[in-house]
Amino acid sequence: MTSKQKNILIIIITAVVLTALIALVIWSGRIPLNDENTVGNTAGNLNNKGYFCEYDGRVYFANAYDNYALYSMNPDESDIKKLHGGNTSYINAGGDYLYYVTTSTDTGDSGSFRGAYGIYRSNLNGKNVTGMDRCYVSAMQLCGNYLYYQKVDTKTSISLEKIKIDKKDKQTVDPDTLINPNCYVNGTIYYNGTKENHYLYALNTANDSARVVWEGNLWYPIYQSGYVYYMDVENNYRLCRYSLNDNVVEVLTNERVDSFNVYESYIYYQTNSQTAPALKRMYTDGSAQETVRDGIYQNINITSQYVYFNTFGEPTPVYRTSTYGSVNVTTFESGMQAALKEMK
């Protein structure tokens, strides 16, 4: 081989290696796309701040005993791990990533995001934190390959925004309508109107077009198995469900409700009463109503094994009871012990 041929061969090999390296860098930085029907968390949890999110055999949660830092654990509360600090809410999970909102001064052990707030993406182990949008957020849902979220502008209003999970294609969906994106089902976001009416609307995420589904008077719709569960604004916020198939309304309880969550066969709901407020539960058809705990509670988050909640205005203690079994309210001792261990 002549000297000239050797030089050409070296150039070719170098070019191939460089191309491979560039391709590797590009590929390693790609965010694999989700199925279009991927849902980041249940609508009920997100309507209650999204402090708990169960995904692929793990529960990701904001630990109130540690200033709502992000933790993970098994559904039975074993193997608890702190992922990183920061006041976390609206936790979503899909594919290989977590998506969440933070409002405090520590979003990672590297310290590189200190003083940050907004939407973040990380690996499921809490590593490789990436800022998605630096803004204040009041609701967020992972809808397929986009995060839809209410962006709060303290100077003007709340807008509905979306951003692709690879941090591209950021768009304003609606600049001045209060659209709650938490209830996402098969390419559709169900939400209630907030201006001229409280009708049930459906936003098609394929083209972000909206239509009226039902001219009801509702708040906080949650879809499950052909029904939309909601608070009836016109009738003292009692809890009802509307059949999308039969166009029929069923009254589940005549008690005034402050908040609720639906999980498979159960509804957990907080009643509003001057004399006997209580957290209660019933089956989704309104039967077998029973009291979980007397008092006023908030942030009702549900996993496959436990229902978590806290006294109104008091972050701790966090209470929990079995999702399906007999009512037995205890404190979230595992979360407290994990936080104490981190603080030593």
Salt bridges, closest charged atoms under 4 A:
ASP66 OD2 - LYS82 NZ 2.93
GLU77 OE1 - ARG320 NH2 2.96
ASP79 OD2 - ARG58 NH1 3.05
ASP106 OD2 - ARG114 NH1 3.94
ASP109 OD2 - LYS127 NZ 2.87
ASP133 OD2 - LYS170 NZ 3.75
GLU161 OE1 - LYS170 NZ 3.54
ASP176 OD1 - LYS195 NZ 3.96
ASP208 OD2 - LYS162 NZ 2.91
ASP232 OD2 - ARG238 NE 3.05
GLU250 OE2 - ARG241 NE 3.04
GLU255 OE2 - LYS280 NZ 2.80
GLU290 OE2 - ARG281 NE 2.74
